Amino acid sequence: MRLSRNRVGTVFVGGALSLTLAALAYPAMLGVENTVSSQDRVIANTPYGPLTEADRDFVVKVRAAGLWEHPLGLMAMERGTTPEMKEAGEHLVVGHARLDETCRKLSTELGITLPNQASPQQQQFVATVDAETGKQFDTTAANIMRVTHGQIFPTIAKIRANTKNSLIRQLADQANDTVLDHITVLENTETVNFDQTVFQQTSPPKLPKDQTTPPPPQPGAPVLSLEIPEGLEVNTSAPTPSPSAG
């Protein structure tokens, strides 16, 4: 399967936080192409430590990831053709619902506006997978998600190493465990093309900013909540990889 390179809220302020207007502004860009100096810029001083542009953008990235991977996980639970693919879907749904709960609580404490829609690029990921059936559905879903999880892994490590904000550190710890779990269950489907995956995640296409940035929420709109289906219980600690030949 060949992946195309072109495919691959409301503001809440909790407590007496000292927040700047910049911290409340929805980020026009997630920081992928911003300079290091701007990403290091402190935009708010909070009881949990200084909040930088990189910290804020990381919260938005985690939230946006859930907005497309959660529904894709539900899709995999229903349409996956193997027990491994259905299991991967369950892990995606539970992992991102739990991360989303953390993001919503954290945004209240730090005054960060969360998107209610994924970026156009991420929405296209879902549409691409949704257009497939049978085994090709499994292969397309697993490879797209394995690429995107591989791309976010280094970002999590960088944030965790550099942030001075204790809430952001907690989110990075949780995101690291969740992404590792998802990478493992996706690889256990045995549909991942590792050569293409490594190329895609290290050589992403240069897309316009409006394609990679989730749209801001409508004024006054409630923050969308990602839920775990009733009765679904998943251990999201990273499972043991399945052995493979070769």
N, C-alpha and C positions, 0 to 999 in steps of 0.2 A: 504494500500500500504506500502510495506516495502522497505525503502531506504537502499541500500548497503553501508556499512561503508567505502568502497573503492571508492565510487563515490562522497559520499557526499561530435633607432631613431637618430635618428640623434641628436647630441648635439648642442644646441643653446646657445649662451652667449649674453645677452643683456646688453648694457650700460657698464660702467667702473666698473664692479663688481670685487671684490677681491675674486677669487675662487681658491681653492686648486685643485690639480689633483685628489684627492680622491673624490671630489664632482662631477667630470665629469665622473668618472668610473661607469659603469653599475653595480648595486649591484648584487653580486652573490647569495645573499639570501635576502629575504624580511624582515628579522629581527625577524621572529617568534621565533626562537630558540637562537638568540644572547643574550649575557649577557646584563644586564641593563647598565653596564658601557660603553660598546661599542655603544649601541644605544644612549646614552647621549653624545657621543663624537661629538664635533663640527667639521664639515668637511669643512665649508666655512663661512666666514664673509661677509654678504651682506648688502646693504642699508636698508633691511627690517628686519634685526636682524640676529643672528647666525642661521645657518642651521645645524641640527644634522643628524646623520644617521637615526634616527627614523623618522624625518621630511621627508627626501628624500624617505625612504622606503614607507611612507604613500602615497606620490604622486604616486609612482609606483603601489601600491595596488589599489588606486582609478582608475587609468588608466586601469589596468589589469581587474578590475571588469567590466568596461564598454565594454571591448573587447569581453566578452562572454555574458553579460546580455543584451546588445543592440541587437545583432542578435537573442537572445532568445526572447526578447520582440517583435521583428518583426514577429517571428514565432508564438507567442501567439496571436498577432493581426490577423493573417491569419487563424490559426488553432484552436484557442480557441473555445469551444463549448457553452460558455455562454457569455452574455454581460459583466459580471464581469471579466471573464478571458481576454476578449479582452481589457477591460479597463486597467487591470493590465499591459498588454503588451504595451499599449500606454504610460503609466506612466514610465515603464522601459526604453522605447526608448527615450522619451523626457528628463527624468531625467539624464540618462547617457550621452546623447549627450551634455547637458549643463555642466555637470561635466567634460566631456572630453575637452570641449572648455576651461574651467578654467585650467585644467591640462596642456594643450598645451601652454597657455599663461604663466602660472607660470613656466613651465620648461624652457622657453626662458629667463625669468628673473633670475632664480636661477641656470641655467646650469645643469639641470637634464636630463639624457637620458631616454626616454620613450620607452617601448616595443611596438611592432606592433602586437604581438600575445599574447593571453592569455596563462596561464600555461597549461601543459598537463592535469592536474587534471581538470581545468576549461573547457578545450576543451572536456573532457570526459563528463562533466555535460551536455553540449549542445548535444553531440551525444546520451546520454541516453534519453534526452527529445525527440529528433528528432525521435527516434525509436518507440515512442508511438503514439497512435491514439485515437481519441474520448475522452471520459471522463478520460481515463487513462493518456492521454496527459496533461490534465488540472491538475490532481492530482500530477503527477510526477513533472511537471514544478513548480507548486506553492510550493510544499514541499521542493524541492532542493533550490529554491531561498529564501524561508523563512528561511531555515537553514543558508545559507551564509550571508544573511542580519543580522540575529541575531548575527552571529559571529563577524561581522565588527563593530557593534554598540559600544561595549566597547572600541575598538581600537580608534574610532573617539573621544570618550570622553577623553581618556587618552592623545591623541595628543593635543586636544583643551586645556586641563588643563595645559599641561607642555611646549608646544612650546613657544619660545621667538621670533618666526618669524611671522610677521604680515600677510604675504601672506599665510602661512600654516594655520594660524587661520581662514582666510577667507575661505579657501578650507574646513576646518573641519566644519565650520558653515554650508556651503552649503551641504556638504556630510551628516551631521546630519539630516537636513531637508529632503533631498532626500531619505535617508534610511528609515526614519520614514514614509514618504509617501508610499514607496514601501512595507514596512511591512504591512501597513494598507490595501492597495488595494489587496495584496496577501491574507490577512486574510478574506477580503470581498468576496473572491471566495468560501468560506465555504468548501474548500477542504483540509485545513491544519490540519494535525494530530499533535496536540500540544504536546502530550506525546513524540512522536518520535522526533519532532522538538527540544524540549528542550534537550533531550538526545544527539542528533546528534551535536548540536551546542556547548554543553559543554563537549563532549567526542569525539572530532574529531579523525579520524584515524591518526596514525603516518606514514606519507609517506616519501619517499626519497626526498631530497631537489630538485632534478631535476624534480620531478613531481609537485611541488608547486611553482616553480619559472618560470616566463615567460621568454622565450628565448630572448637574446639581439637582437636588430635590425641588419639587414645587413648594413655594412658600406655604407654610402651615401644614404641609402634608405629614401624616404620622410616619414614624420610622418603621419600615417593613421588618417583620420578625421572621427569621428562618426557624422552622419547627422540626422536631423529630417526630415522625409518625408514631402513633400510639402502639405500644407493644414492641417497638424496635429497640433492642438492647445490643450494643456492640462494644467490645473491648478495643479501644482505639490506641492502646499501647502497641508499638510497632510489632507486627507478627513476624514469625520466622520465615525468611524467604524460602520459596519452594526450590529444591535442587533441580538443576536442569543439566542435560547432557552437553558435553562440549567444553 
